[in-house]
Structure formats: structure tokens, C-alpha cells
Amino acid sequence: MALSKLDDAVISVATAGSEFIIVEGTPLVSYKGFGFDQEIIKRVEAKAKVPAITSLTAAANALER
């Protein structure tokens, strides 16, 4: 259910001309576990045809630096 809502939102912002998508919130990633953020990113990029990231991935990347 949540992933289908994500798909709808991605299509909506992609057709509005977005050049980059940041998926906010952590419930899906927290529920599905470590690594699911990468699946979400791939899913969004495939649908939107633009680069994407999740807020949790961005935070983790920032902590690595």
C-alpha cells in the first residue's frame, strides 16, 4: 500500500518537471530494514527517470564524511 502511494507521488512530481527527488520519512526503510533505502531509490529513479535519494540515506552519507 505505502509503495503504491510512493509510486503515485513519484509520477506526480516527475511529470511536474522535477530534476531530483528526495524521499522524506523513514517508516518504510525502518520497517523493511537496512538496505531497503537503496531499493526505494532504484524504484523512484526507474519511475521518474531522474536521480533520487532518501532522507535517511542522505543523513547516513553525511555521517560517513
PDBQT receptor file of N, H, CA, C and O in Angstrom, charges set to zero:
ATOM      1  N   MET A   1       0.816  -1.200   0.000  1.00  0.00    +0.000 N 
ATOM      2  CA  MET A   1       0.000   0.000   0.000  1.00  0.00    +0.000 C 
ATOM      3  C   MET A   1       0.861   1.266   0.000  1.00  0.00    +0.000 C 
ATOM      4  O   MET A   1       0.658   2.160  -0.821  1.00  0.00    +0.000 OA
ATOM      5  N   ALA A   2       1.815   1.335   0.920  1.00  0.00    +0.000 N 
ATOM      6  H   ALA A   2       1.980   0.609   1.587  1.00  0.00    +0.000 HD
ATOM      7  CA  ALA A   2       2.655   2.529   1.004  1.00  0.00    +0.000 C 
ATOM      8  C   ALA A   2       3.504   2.693  -0.253  1.00  0.00    +0.000 C 
ATOM      9  O   ALA A   2       3.714   3.813  -0.718  1.00  0.00    +0.000 OA
ATOM     10  N   LEU A   3       3.990   1.587  -0.802  1.00  0.00    +0.000 N 
ATOM     11  H   LEU A   3       3.819   0.677  -0.424  1.00  0.00    +0.000 HD
ATOM     12  CA  LEU A   3       4.802   1.691  -2.013  1.00  0.00    +0.000 C 
ATOM     13  C   LEU A   3       3.982   2.152  -3.205  1.00  0.00    +0.000 C 
ATOM     14  O   LEU A   3       4.499   2.862  -4.066  1.00  0.00    +0.000 OA
ATOM     15  N   SER A   4       2.723   1.766  -3.274  1.00  0.00    +0.000 N 
ATOM     16  H   SER A   4       2.303   1.188  -2.574  1.00  0.00    +0.000 HD
ATOM     17  CA  SER A   4       1.885   2.237  -4.386  1.00  0.00    +0.000 C 
ATOM     18  C   SER A   4       1.621   3.735  -4.249  1.00  0.00    +0.000 C 
ATOM     19  O   SER A   4       1.533   4.443  -5.252  1.00  0.00    +0.000 OA
ATOM     20  N   LYS A   5       1.495   4.220  -3.018  1.00  0.00    +0.000 N 
ATOM     21  H   LYS A   5       1.567   3.645  -2.203  1.00  0.00    +0.000 HD
ATOM     22  CA  LYS A   5       1.331   5.663  -2.808  1.00  0.00    +0.000 C 
ATOM     23  C   LYS A   5       2.616   6.401  -3.184  1.00  0.00    +0.000 C 
ATOM     24  O   LYS A   5       2.574   7.503  -3.733  1.00  0.00    +0.000 OA
ATOM     25  N   LEU A   6       3.747   5.784  -2.883  1.00  0.00    +0.000 N 
ATOM     26  H   LEU A   6       3.781   4.889  -2.437  1.00  0.00    +0.000 HD
ATOM     27  CA  LEU A   6       5.022   6.374  -3.284  1.00  0.00    +0.000 C 
ATOM     28  C   LEU A   6       5.097   6.457  -4.802  1.00  0.00    +0.000 C 
ATOM     29  O   LEU A   6       5.514   7.479  -5.348  1.00  0.00    +0.000 OA
ATOM     30  N   ASP A   7       4.698   5.391  -5.484  1.00  0.00    +0.000 N 
ATOM     31  H   ASP A   7       4.360   4.561  -5.040  1.00  0.00    +0.000 HD
ATOM     32  CA  ASP A   7       4.704   5.385  -6.950  1.00  0.00    +0.000 C 
ATOM     33  C   ASP A   7       3.853   6.520  -7.508  1.00  0.00    +0.000 C 
ATOM     34  O   ASP A   7       4.271   7.222  -8.428  1.00  0.00    +0.000 OA
ATOM     35  N   ASP A   8       2.664   6.696  -6.950  1.00  0.00    +0.000 N 
ATOM     36  H   ASP A   8       2.324   6.125  -6.203  1.00  0.00    +0.000 HD
ATOM     37  CA  ASP A   8       1.776   7.771  -7.404  1.00  0.00    +0.000 C 
ATOM     38  C   ASP A   8       2.416   9.140  -7.205  1.00  0.00    +0.000 C 
ATOM     39  O   ASP A   8       2.353  10.000  -8.084  1.00  0.00    +0.000 OA
ATOM     40  N   ALA A   9       3.030   9.333  -6.047  1.00  0.00    +0.000 N 
ATOM     41  H   ALA A   9       3.082   8.635  -5.333  1.00  0.00    +0.000 HD
ATOM     42  CA  ALA A   9       3.673  10.622  -5.756  1.00  0.00    +0.000 C 
ATOM     43  C   ALA A   9       4.853  10.873  -6.695  1.00  0.00    +0.000 C 
ATOM     44  O   ALA A   9       5.051  11.992  -7.169  1.00  0.00    +0.000 OA
ATOM     45  N   VAL A  10       5.627   9.832  -6.958  1.00  0.00    +0.000 N 
ATOM     46  H   VAL A  10       5.466   8.924  -6.573  1.00  0.00    +0.000 HD
ATOM     47  CA  VAL A  10       6.784   9.965  -7.844  1.00  0.00    +0.000 C 
ATOM     48  C   VAL A  10       6.332  10.358  -9.245  1.00  0.00    +0.000 C 
ATOM     49  O   VAL A  10       6.911  11.257  -9.855  1.00  0.00    +0.000 OA
ATOM     50  N   ILE A  11       5.327   9.708  -9.743  1.00  0.00    +0.000 N 
ATOM     51  H   ILE A  11       4.856   8.978  -9.248  1.00  0.00    +0.000 HD
ATOM     52  CA  ILE A  11       4.812  10.036 -11.077  1.00  0.00    +0.000 C 
ATOM     53  C   ILE A  11       4.324  11.472 -11.116  1.00  0.00    +0.000 C 
ATOM     54  O   ILE A  11       4.542  12.181 -12.099  1.00  0.00    +0.000 OA
ATOM     55  N   SER A  12       3.668  11.901 -10.056  1.00  0.00    +0.000 N 
ATOM     56  H   SER A  12       3.491  11.326  -9.257  1.00  0.00    +0.000 HD
ATOM     57  CA  SER A  12       3.151  13.262  -9.993  1.00  0.00    +0.000 C 
ATOM     58  C   SER A  12       4.265  14.302 -10.042  1.00  0.00    +0.000 C 
ATOM     59  O   SER A  12       4.187  15.255 -10.817  1.00  0.00    +0.000 OA
ATOM     60  N   VAL A  13       5.303  14.127  -9.220  1.00  0.00    +0.000 N 
ATOM     61  H   VAL A  13       5.367  13.352  -8.591  1.00  0.00    +0.000 HD
ATOM     62  CA  VAL A  13       6.375  15.123  -9.218  1.00  0.00    +0.000 C 
ATOM     63  C   VAL A  13       7.251  15.014 -10.459  1.00  0.00    +0.000 C 
ATOM     64  O   VAL A  13       7.804  16.015 -10.915  1.00  0.00    +0.000 OA
ATOM     65  N   ALA A  14       7.382  13.818 -11.007  1.00  0.00    +0.000 N 
ATOM     66  H   ALA A  14       6.933  13.005 -10.636  1.00  0.00    +0.000 HD
ATOM     67  CA  ALA A  14       8.177  13.650 -12.228  1.00  0.00    +0.000 C 
ATOM     68  C   ALA A  14       7.517  14.345 -13.410  1.00  0.00    +0.000 C 
ATOM     69  O   ALA A  14       8.194  14.980 -14.219  1.00  0.00    +0.000 OA
ATOM     70  N   THR A  15       6.215  14.228 -13.509  1.00  0.00    +0.000 N 
ATOM     71  H   THR A  15       5.665  13.713 -12.852  1.00  0.00    +0.000 HD
ATOM     72  CA  THR A  15       5.522  14.874 -14.619  1.00  0.00    +0.000 C 
ATOM     73  C   THR A  15       5.455  16.388 -14.439  1.00  0.00    +0.000 C 
ATOM     74  O   THR A  15       5.180  17.114 -15.393  1.00  0.00    +0.000 OA
ATOM     75  N   ALA A  16       5.703  16.863 -13.230  1.00  0.00    +0.000 N 
ATOM     76  H   ALA A  16       5.926  16.273 -12.454  1.00  0.00    +0.000 HD
ATOM     77  CA  ALA A  16       5.730  18.307 -12.976  1.00  0.00    +0.000 C 
ATOM     78  C   ALA A  16       7.089  18.910 -13.343  1.00  0.00    +0.000 C 
ATOM     79  O   ALA A  16       7.276  20.124 -13.275  1.00  0.00    +0.000 OA
ATOM     80  N   GLY A  17       8.032  18.049 -13.733  1.00  0.00    +0.000 N 
ATOM     81  H   GLY A  17       7.880  17.062 -13.789  1.00  0.00    +0.000 HD
ATOM     82  CA  GLY A  17       9.326  18.558 -14.181  1.00  0.00    +0.000 C 
ATOM     83  C   GLY A  17      10.446  18.497 -13.162  1.00  0.00    +0.000 C 
ATOM     84  O   GLY A  17      11.455  19.184 -13.316  1.00  0.00    +0.000 OA
ATOM     85  N   SER A  18      10.292  17.703 -12.141  1.00  0.00    +0.000 N 
ATOM     86  H   SER A  18       9.472  17.144 -12.016  1.00  0.00    +0.000 HD
ATOM     87  CA  SER A  18      11.350  17.588 -11.132  1.00  0.00    +0.000 C 
ATOM     88  C   SER A  18      12.639  17.063 -11.757  1.00  0.00    +0.000 C 
ATOM     89  O   SER A  18      12.606  16.224 -12.657  1.00  0.00    +0.000 OA
ATOM     90  N   GLU A  19      13.764  17.560 -11.274  1.00  0.00    +0.000 N 
ATOM     91  H   GLU A  19      13.791  18.242 -10.543  1.00  0.00    +0.000 HD
ATOM     92  CA  GLU A  19      15.061  17.123 -11.771  1.00  0.00    +0.000 C 
ATOM     93  C   GLU A  19      15.784  16.241 -10.768  1.00  0.00    +0.000 C 
ATOM     94  O   GLU A  19      16.799  15.629 -11.100  1.00  0.00    +0.000 OA
ATOM     95  N   PHE A  20      15.273  16.169  -9.548  1.00  0.00    +0.000 N 
ATOM     96  H   PHE A  20      14.448  16.666  -9.278  1.00  0.00    +0.000 HD
ATOM     97  CA  PHE A  20      15.864  15.359  -8.481  1.00  0.00    +0.000 C 
ATOM     98  C   PHE A  20      14.763  15.113  -7.453  1.00  0.00    +0.000 C 
ATOM     99  O   PHE A  20      13.961  16.006  -7.179  1.00  0.00    +0.000 OA
ATOM    100  N   ILE A  21      14.717  13.917  -6.887  1.00  0.00    +0.000 N 
ATOM    101  H   ILE A  21      15.368  13.192  -7.110  1.00  0.00    +0.000 HD
ATOM    102  CA  ILE A  21      13.672  13.605  -5.907  1.00  0.00    +0.000 C 
ATOM    103  C   ILE A  21      14.308  13.128  -4.608  1.00  0.00    +0.000 C 
ATOM    104  O   ILE A  21      15.168  12.246  -4.604  1.00  0.00    +0.000 OA
ATOM    105  N   ILE A  22      13.868  13.728  -3.506  1.00  0.00    +0.000 N 
ATOM    106  H   ILE A  22      13.170  14.444  -3.509  1.00  0.00    +0.000 HD
ATOM    107  CA  ILE A  22      14.275  13.294  -2.175  1.00  0.00    +0.000 C 
ATOM    108  C   ILE A  22      13.043  12.691  -1.506  1.00  0.00    +0.000 C 
ATOM    109  O   ILE A  22      12.036  13.372  -1.314  1.00  0.00    +0.000 OA
ATOM    110  N   VAL A  23      13.130  11.415  -1.154  1.00  0.00    +0.000 N 
ATOM    111  H   VAL A  23      13.949  10.862  -1.310  1.00  0.00    +0.000 HD
ATOM    112  CA  VAL A  23      12.025  10.738  -0.478  1.00  0.00    +0.000 C 
ATOM    113  C   VAL A  23      12.211  10.962   1.018  1.00  0.00    +0.000 C 
ATOM    114  O   VAL A  23      13.183  10.492   1.611  1.00  0.00    +0.000 OA
ATOM    115  N   GLU A  24      11.277  11.680   1.616  1.00  0.00    +0.000 N 
ATOM    116  H   GLU A  24      10.488  12.061   1.135  1.00  0.00    +0.000 HD
ATOM    117  CA  GLU A  24      11.343  12.013   3.040  1.00  0.00    +0.000 C 
ATOM    118  C   GLU A  24      10.671  10.934   3.890  1.00  0.00    +0.000 C 
ATOM    119  O   GLU A  24       9.806  10.196   3.419  1.00  0.00    +0.000 OA
ATOM    120  N   GLY A  25      11.084  10.865   5.126  1.00  0.00    +0.000 N 
ATOM    121  H   GLY A  25      11.788  11.465   5.508  1.00  0.00    +0.000 HD
ATOM    122  CA  GLY A  25      10.475   9.939   6.068  1.00  0.00    +0.000 C 
ATOM    123  C   GLY A  25      11.231   8.622   6.125  1.00  0.00    +0.000 C 
ATOM    124  O   GLY A  25      11.910   8.235   5.174  1.00  0.00    +0.000 OA
ATOM    125  N   THR A  26      11.101   7.944   7.254  1.00  0.00    +0.000 N 
ATOM    126  H   THR A  26      10.550   8.258   8.026  1.00  0.00    +0.000 HD
ATOM    127  CA  THR A  26      11.842   6.696   7.442  1.00  0.00    +0.000 C 
ATOM    128  C   THR A  26      10.996   5.465   7.734  1.00  0.00    +0.000 C 
ATOM    129  O   THR A  26      11.567   4.383   7.878  1.00  0.00    +0.000 OA
ATOM    130  N   PRO A  27       9.673   5.558   7.830  1.00  0.00    +0.000 N 
ATOM    131  CA  PRO A  27       8.917   4.362   8.215  1.00  0.00    +0.000 C 
ATOM    132  C   PRO A  27       9.151   3.135   7.334  1.00  0.00    +0.000 C 
ATOM    133  O   PRO A  27       9.363   2.043   7.860  1.00  0.00    +0.000 OA
ATOM    134  N   LEU A  28       9.119   3.286   6.018  1.00  0.00    +0.000 N 
ATOM    135  H   LEU A  28       8.947   4.173   5.591  1.00  0.00    +0.000 HD
ATOM    136  CA  LEU A  28       9.329   2.127   5.145  1.00  0.00    +0.000 C 
ATOM    137  C   LEU A  28      10.731   1.558   5.308  1.00  0.00    +0.000 C 
ATOM    138  O   LEU A  28      10.906   0.343   5.396  1.00  0.00    +0.000 OA
ATOM    139  N   VAL A  29      11.716   2.425   5.349  1.00  0.00    +0.000 N 
ATOM    140  H   VAL A  29      11.573   3.412   5.277  1.00  0.00    +0.000 HD
ATOM    141  CA  VAL A  29      13.095   1.954   5.487  1.00  0.00    +0.000 C 
ATOM    142  C   VAL A  29      13.277   1.286   6.844  1.00  0.00    +0.000 C 
ATOM    143  O   VAL A  29      13.913   0.236   6.940  1.00  0.00    +0.000 OA
ATOM    144  N   SER A  30      12.724   1.884   7.887  1.00  0.00    +0.000 N 
ATOM    145  H   SER A  30      12.207   2.736   7.810  1.00  0.00    +0.000 HD
ATOM    146  CA  SER A  30      12.846   1.309   9.224  1.00  0.00    +0.000 C 
ATOM    147  C   SER A  30      12.138  -0.037   9.312  1.00  0.00    +0.000 C 
ATOM    148  O   SER A  30      12.651  -0.970   9.930  1.00  0.00    +0.000 OA
ATOM    149  N   TYR A  31      10.984  -0.140   8.708  1.00  0.00    +0.000 N 
ATOM    150  H   TYR A  31      10.567   0.618   8.207  1.00  0.00    +0.000 HD
ATOM    151  CA  TYR A  31      10.199  -1.365   8.758  1.00  0.00    +0.000 C 
ATOM    152  C   TYR A  31      10.861  -2.499   7.975  1.00  0.00    +0.000 C 
ATOM    153  O   TYR A  31      10.925  -3.634   8.448  1.00  0.00    +0.000 OA
ATOM    154  N   LYS A  32      11.350  -2.184   6.780  1.00  0.00    +0.000 N 
ATOM    155  H   LYS A  32      11.298  -1.262   6.396  1.00  0.00    +0.000 HD
ATOM    156  CA  LYS A  32      11.935  -3.204   5.906  1.00  0.00    +0.000 C 
ATOM    157  C   LYS A  32      13.396  -3.489   6.232  1.00  0.00    +0.000 C 
ATOM    158  O   LYS A  32      13.920  -4.533   5.844  1.00  0.00    +0.000 OA
ATOM    159  N   GLY A  33      14.055  -2.588   6.932  1.00  0.00    +0.000 N 
ATOM    160  H   GLY A  33      13.629  -1.740   7.247  1.00  0.00    +0.000 HD
ATOM    161  CA  GLY A  33      15.417  -2.844   7.361  1.00  0.00    +0.000 C 
ATOM    162  C   GLY A  33      16.494  -2.202   6.502  1.00  0.00    +0.000 C 
ATOM    163  O   GLY A  33      16.228  -1.610   5.456  1.00  0.00    +0.000 OA
ATOM    164  N   PHE A  34      17.721  -2.344   6.988  1.00  0.00    +0.000 N 
ATOM    165  H   PHE A  34      17.937  -2.824   7.838  1.00  0.00    +0.000 HD
ATOM    166  CA  PHE A  34      18.896  -1.762   6.352  1.00  0.00    +0.000 C 
ATOM    167  C   PHE A  34      18.986  -2.223   4.896  1.00  0.00    +0.000 C 
ATOM    168  O   PHE A  34      18.830  -3.407   4.597  1.00  0.00    +0.000 OA
ATOM    169  N   GLY A  35      19.233  -1.294   4.022  1.00  0.00    +0.000 N 
ATOM    170  H   GLY A  35      19.359  -0.332   4.265  1.00  0.00    +0.000 HD
ATOM    171  CA  GLY A  35      19.359  -1.607   2.611  1.00  0.00    +0.000 C 
ATOM    172  C   GLY A  35      18.110  -1.353   1.796  1.00  0.00    +0.000 C 
ATOM    173  O   GLY A  35      18.179  -1.230   0.573  1.00  0.00    +0.000 OA
ATOM    174  N   PHE A  36      16.962  -1.272   2.462  1.00  0.00    +0.000 N 
ATOM    175  H   PHE A  36      16.906  -1.372   3.455  1.00  0.00    +0.000 HD
ATOM    176  CA  PHE A  36      15.719  -1.043   1.719  1.00  0.00    +0.000 C 
ATOM    177  C   PHE A  36      15.692   0.357   1.123  1.00  0.00    +0.000 C 
ATOM    178  O   PHE A  36      14.984   0.606   0.147  1.00  0.00    +0.000 OA
ATOM    179  N   ASP A  37      16.460   1.270   1.708  1.00  0.00    +0.000 N 
ATOM    180  H   ASP A  37      17.034   1.068   2.501  1.00  0.00    +0.000 HD
ATOM    181  CA  ASP A  37      16.538   2.616   1.134  1.00  0.00    +0.000 C 
ATOM    182  C   ASP A  37      17.057   2.553  -0.297  1.00  0.00    +0.000 C 
ATOM    183  O   ASP A  37      16.606   3.310  -1.156  1.00  0.00    +0.000 OA
ATOM    184  N   GLN A  38      18.001   1.657  -0.554  1.00  0.00    +0.000 N 
ATOM    185  H   GLN A  38      18.367   1.042   0.144  1.00  0.00    +0.000 HD
ATOM    186  CA  GLN A  38      18.542   1.515  -1.908  1.00  0.00    +0.000 C 
ATOM    187  C   GLN A  38      17.487   0.988  -2.882  1.00  0.00    +0.000 C 
ATOM    188  O   GLN A  38      17.463   1.379  -4.049  1.00  0.00    +0.000 OA
ATOM    189  N   GLU A  39      16.623   0.109  -2.401  1.00  0.00    +0.000 N 
ATOM    190  H   GLU A  39      16.643  -0.208  -1.452  1.00  0.00    +0.000 HD
ATOM    191  CA  GLU A  39      15.532  -0.392  -3.240  1.00  0.00    +0.000 C 
ATOM    192  C   GLU A  39      14.556   0.733  -3.573  1.00  0.00    +0.000 C 
ATOM    193  O   GLU A  39      14.078   0.836  -4.703  1.00  0.00    +0.000 OA
ATOM    194  N   ILE A  40      14.267   1.571  -2.585  1.00  0.00    +0.000 N 
ATOM    195  H   ILE A  40      14.655   1.487  -1.668  1.00  0.00    +0.000 HD
ATOM    196  CA  ILE A  40      13.375   2.712  -2.820  1.00  0.00    +0.000 C 
ATOM    197  C   ILE A  40      13.996   3.661  -3.841  1.00  0.00    +0.000 C 
ATOM    198  O   ILE A  40      13.316   4.130  -4.753  1.00  0.00    +0.000 OA
ATOM    199  N   ILE A  41      15.287   3.941  -3.685  1.00  0.00    +0.000 N 
ATOM    200  H   ILE A  41      15.840   3.560  -2.944  1.00  0.00    +0.000 HD
ATOM    201  CA  ILE A  41      15.973   4.837  -4.613  1.00  0.00    +0.000 C 
ATOM    202  C   ILE A  41      15.896   4.288  -6.036  1.00  0.00    +0.000 C 
ATOM    203  O   ILE A  41      15.561   5.022  -6.966  1.00  0.00    +0.000 OA
ATOM    204  N   LYS A  42      16.201   3.015  -6.208  1.00  0.00    +0.000 N 
ATOM    205  H   LYS A  42      16.472   2.419  -5.452  1.00  0.00    +0.000 HD
ATOM    206  CA  LYS A  42      16.133   2.398  -7.542  1.00  0.00    +0.000 C 
ATOM    207  C   LYS A  42      14.722   2.469  -8.116  1.00  0.00    +0.000 C 
ATOM    208  O   LYS A  42      14.537   2.756  -9.299  1.00  0.00    +0.000 OA
ATOM    209  N   ARG A  43      13.740   2.208  -7.275  1.00  0.00    +0.000 N 
ATOM    210  H   ARG A  43      13.890   1.975  -6.314  1.00  0.00    +0.000 HD
ATOM    211  CA  ARG A  43      12.335   2.240  -7.713  1.00  0.00    +0.000 C 
ATOM    212  C   ARG A  43      11.950   3.641  -8.195  1.00  0.00    +0.000 C 
ATOM    213  O   ARG A  43      11.347   3.800  -9.256  1.00  0.00    +0.000 OA
ATOM    214  N   VAL A  44      12.306   4.651  -7.399  1.00  0.00    +0.000 N 
ATOM    215  H   VAL A  44      12.796   4.522  -6.537  1.00  0.00    +0.000 HD
ATOM    216  CA  VAL A  44      11.971   6.035  -7.738  1.00  0.00    +0.000 C 
ATOM    217  C   VAL A  44      12.696   6.461  -9.014  1.00  0.00    +0.000 C 
ATOM    218  O   VAL A  44      12.089   7.063  -9.900  1.00  0.00    +0.000 OA
ATOM    219  N   GLU A  45      13.976   6.156  -9.110  1.00  0.00    +0.000 N 
ATOM    220  H   GLU A  45      14.469   5.667  -8.390  1.00  0.00    +0.000 HD
ATOM    221  CA  GLU A  45      14.729   6.546 -10.295  1.00  0.00    +0.000 C 
ATOM    222  C   GLU A  45      14.195   5.870 -11.558  1.00  0.00    +0.000 C 
ATOM    223  O   GLU A  45      14.166   6.486 -12.624  1.00  0.00    +0.000 OA
ATOM    224  N   ALA A  46      13.779   4.629 -11.448  1.00  0.00    +0.000 N 
ATOM    225  H   ALA A  46      13.803   4.129 -10.582  1.00  0.00    +0.000 HD
ATOM    226  CA  ALA A  46      13.226   3.919 -12.603  1.00  0.00    +0.000 C 
ATOM    227  C   ALA A  46      11.919   4.549 -13.073  1.00  0.00    +0.000 C 
ATOM    228  O   ALA A  46      11.673   4.655 -14.275  1.00  0.00    +0.000 OA
ATOM    229  N   LYS A  47      11.093   4.960 -12.135  1.00  0.00    +0.000 N 
ATOM    230  H   LYS A  47      11.293   4.874 -11.159  1.00  0.00    +0.000 HD
ATOM    231  CA  LYS A  47       9.796   5.558 -12.490  1.00  0.00    +0.000 C 
ATOM    232  C   LYS A  47       9.930   6.998 -12.959  1.00  0.00    +0.000 C 
ATOM    233  O   LYS A  47       9.276   7.410 -13.917  1.00  0.00    +0.000 OA
ATOM    234  N   ALA A  48      10.790   7.768 -12.274  1.00  0.00    +0.000 N 
ATOM    235  H   ALA A  48      11.322   7.433 -11.496  1.00  0.00    +0.000 HD
ATOM    236  CA  ALA A  48      10.881   9.202 -12.544  1.00  0.00    +0.000 C 
ATOM    237  C   ALA A  48      11.903   9.560 -13.615  1.00  0.00    +0.000 C 
ATOM    238  O   ALA A  48      11.816  10.620 -14.235  1.00  0.00    +0.000 OA
ATOM    239  N   LYS A  49      12.867   8.678 -13.829  1.00  0.00    +0.000 N 
ATOM    240  H   LYS A  49      12.938   7.818 -13.325  1.00  0.00    +0.000 HD
ATOM    241  CA  LYS A  49      13.949   8.939 -14.800  1.00  0.00    +0.000 C 
ATOM    242  C   LYS A  49      14.794  10.144 -14.405  1.00  0.00    +0.000 C 
ATOM    243  O   LYS A  49      15.343  10.837 -15.262  1.00  0.00    +0.000 OA
ATOM    244  N   VAL A  50      14.894  10.387 -13.094  1.00  0.00    +0.000 N 
ATOM    245  H   VAL A  50      14.448   9.824 -12.398  1.00  0.00    +0.000 HD
ATOM    246  CA  VAL A  50      15.770  11.429 -12.546  1.00  0.00    +0.000 C 
ATOM    247  C   VAL A  50      16.471  10.848 -11.317  1.00  0.00    +0.000 C 
ATOM    248  O   VAL A  50      15.994   9.865 -10.750  1.00  0.00    +0.000 OA
ATOM    249  N   PRO A  51      17.600  11.441 -10.894  1.00  0.00    +0.000 N 
ATOM    250  CA  PRO A  51      18.276  10.961  -9.687  1.00  0.00    +0.000 C 
ATOM    251  C   PRO A  51      17.380  11.109  -8.458  1.00  0.00    +0.000 C 
ATOM    252  O   PRO A  51      16.526  11.993  -8.391  1.00  0.00    +0.000 OA
ATOM    253  N   ALA A  52      17.599  10.215  -7.486  1.00  0.00    +0.000 N 
ATOM    254  H   ALA A  52      18.293   9.497  -7.541  1.00  0.00    +0.000 HD
ATOM    255  CA  ALA A  52      16.810  10.254  -6.257  1.00  0.00    +0.000 C 
ATOM    256  C   ALA A  52      17.661   9.814  -5.070  1.00  0.00    +0.000 C 
ATOM    257  O   ALA A  52      18.718   9.205  -5.233  1.00  0.00    +0.000 OA
ATOM    258  N   ILE A  53      17.180  10.133  -3.883  1.00  0.00    +0.000 N 
ATOM    259  H   ILE A  53      16.321  10.628  -3.751  1.00  0.00    +0.000 HD
ATOM    260  CA  ILE A  53      17.811   9.709  -2.634  1.00  0.00    +0.000 C 
ATOM    261  C   ILE A  53      16.730   9.726  -1.556  1.00  0.00    +0.000 C 
ATOM    262  O   ILE A  53      15.707  10.392  -1.716  1.00  0.00    +0.000 OA
ATOM    263  N   THR A  54      16.947   9.008  -0.473  1.00  0.00    +0.000 N 
ATOM    264  H   THR A  54      17.778   8.467  -0.344  1.00  0.00    +0.000 HD
ATOM    265  CA  THR A  54      16.040   9.119   0.669  1.00  0.00    +0.000 C 
ATOM    266  C   THR A  54      16.699  10.020   1.705  1.00  0.00    +0.000 C 
ATOM    267  O   THR A  54      17.921  10.174   1.713  1.00  0.00    +0.000 OA
ATOM    268  N   SER A  55      15.905  10.606   2.563  1.00  0.00    +0.000 N 
ATOM    269  H   SER A  55      14.913  10.481   2.556  1.00  0.00    +0.000 HD
ATOM    270  CA  SER A  55      16.469  11.476   3.596  1.00  0.00    +0.000 C 
ATOM    271  C   SER A  55      17.369  10.679   4.538  1.00  0.00    +0.000 C 
ATOM    272  O   SER A  55      18.382  11.195   5.012  1.00  0.00    +0.000 OA
ATOM    273  N   LEU A  56      17.010   9.435   4.809  1.00  0.00    +0.000 N 
ATOM    274  H   LEU A  56      16.187   9.016   4.424  1.00  0.00    +0.000 HD
ATOM    275  CA  LEU A  56      17.822   8.595   5.678  1.00  0.00    +0.000 C 
ATOM    276  C   LEU A  56      19.173   8.272   5.023  1.00  0.00    +0.000 C 
ATOM    277  O   LEU A  56      20.201   8.257   5.700  1.00  0.00    +0.000 OA
ATOM    278  N   THR A  57      19.171   8.019   3.726  1.00  0.00    +0.000 N 
ATOM    279  H   THR A  57      18.336   8.031   3.177  1.00  0.00    +0.000 HD
ATOM    280  CA  THR A  57      20.415   7.764   3.005  1.00  0.00    +0.000 C 
ATOM    281  C   THR A  57      21.300   8.997   3.026  1.00  0.00    +0.000 C 
ATOM    282  O   THR A  57      22.506   8.889   3.244  1.00  0.00    +0.000 OA
ATOM    283  N   ALA A  58      20.724  10.153   2.804  1.00  0.00    +0.000 N 
ATOM    284  H   ALA A  58      19.744  10.241   2.626  1.00  0.00    +0.000 HD
ATOM    285  CA  ALA A  58      21.491  11.396   2.821  1.00  0.00    +0.000 C 
ATOM    286  C   ALA A  58      22.110  11.629   4.190  1.00  0.00    +0.000 C 
ATOM    287  O   ALA A  58      23.266  12.043   4.284  1.00  0.00    +0.000 OA
ATOM    288  N   ALA A  59      21.356  11.368   5.247  1.00  0.00    +0.000 N 
ATOM    289  H   ALA A  59      20.417  11.032   5.170  1.00  0.00    +0.000 HD
ATOM    290  CA  ALA A  59      21.884  11.541   6.607  1.00  0.00    +0.000 C 
ATOM    291  C   ALA A  59      23.029  10.566   6.877  1.00  0.00    +0.000 C 
ATOM    292  O   ALA A  59      24.049  10.944   7.455  1.00  0.00    +0.000 OA
ATOM    293  N   ALA A  60      22.859   9.315   6.460  1.00  0.00    +0.000 N 
ATOM    294  H   ALA A  60      22.031   9.008   5.990  1.00  0.00    +0.000 HD
ATOM    295  CA  ALA A  60      23.909   8.317   6.659  1.00  0.00    +0.000 C 
ATOM    296  C   ALA A  60      25.155   8.684   5.866  1.00  0.00    +0.000 C 
ATOM    297  O   ALA A  60      26.273   8.534   6.357  1.00  0.00    +0.000 OA
ATOM    298  N   ASN A  61      24.966   9.161   4.645  1.00  0.00    +0.000 N 
ATOM    299  H   ASN A  61      24.057   9.283   4.245  1.00  0.00    +0.000 HD
ATOM    300  CA  ASN A  61      26.102   9.588   3.826  1.00  0.00    +0.000 C 
ATOM    301  C   ASN A  61      26.850  10.744   4.489  1.00  0.00    +0.000 C 
ATOM    302  O   ASN A  61      28.080  10.785   4.466  1.00  0.00    +0.000 OA
ATOM    303  N   ALA A  62      26.118  11.670   5.071  1.00  0.00    +0.000 N 
ATOM    304  H   ALA A  62      25.119  11.637   5.089  1.00  0.00    +0.000 HD
ATOM    305  CA  ALA A  62      26.736  12.825   5.729  1.00  0.00    +0.000 C 
ATOM    306  C   ALA A  62      27.556  12.381   6.944  1.00  0.00    +0.000 C 
ATOM    307  O   ALA A  62      28.616  12.941   7.222  1.00  0.00    +0.000 OA
ATOM    308  N   LEU A  63      27.068  11.391   7.650  1.00  0.00    +0.000 N 
ATOM    309  H   LEU A  63      26.207  10.936   7.424  1.00  0.00    +0.000 HD
ATOM    310  CA  LEU A  63      27.783  10.914   8.832  1.00  0.00    +0.000 C 
ATOM    311  C   LEU A  63      29.075  10.177   8.469  1.00  0.00    +0.000 C 
ATOM    312  O   LEU A  63      30.004  10.114   9.274  1.00  0.00    +0.000 OA
ATOM    313  N   GLU A  64      29.128   9.627   7.266  1.00  0.00    +0.000 N 
ATOM    314  H   GLU A  64      28.373   9.679   6.612  1.00  0.00    +0.000 HD
ATOM    315  CA  GLU A  64      30.322   8.908   6.830  1.00  0.00    +0.000 C 
ATOM    316  C   GLU A  64      31.477   9.843   6.513  1.00  0.00    +0.000 C 
ATOM    317  O   GLU A  64      32.628   9.409   6.461  1.00  0.00    +0.000 OA
ATOM    318  N   ARG A  65      31.186  11.115   6.302  1.00  0.00    +0.000 N 
ATOM    319  H   ARG A  65      30.251  11.468   6.344  1.00  0.00    +0.000 HD
ATOM    320  CA  ARG A  65      32.235  12.071   5.903  1.00  0.00    +0.000 C 
ATOM    321  C   ARG A  65      32.915  12.692   7.053  1.00  0.00    +0.000 C 
ATOM    322  O   ARG A  65      33.815  13.512   6.868  1.00  0.00    +0.000 OA
TER     323      ARG A  65
